[in-house]
Amino acid sequence: MTRRPGSTAGLIVLLVLGALVGALLGEIIRLLFPGGILEQLFARGVSPGLSPATMDLRVLSITFGFTVRLNLASLLGIALALLVYRRL
């Protein structure tokens, strides 16, 4: 398998798009099937991340932090994006 220039950036873009599409599908499933087994399976997930921390320099205040929300639907979107990337 030969590497194309810029293929890492393309992979990252596809993975982010796959996660976004999966998260959107998870939200649609959550709205269509509230309280059901499909909501529990696809829409609920974990949210690992770094809680916000603020550095105050008196002149400048900077806040660091991020949260990633993962559920089964977003993981399926990422897997689909990897398949698409491998086919390109």
Beta strands, then each sheet from edge to edge (+ up, - down):
strand 1: 45-46
strand 2: 49-56
strand 3: 61-67
strand 4: 70-71
sheet 1: 1+ 4-
sheet 2: 2+ 3-
end
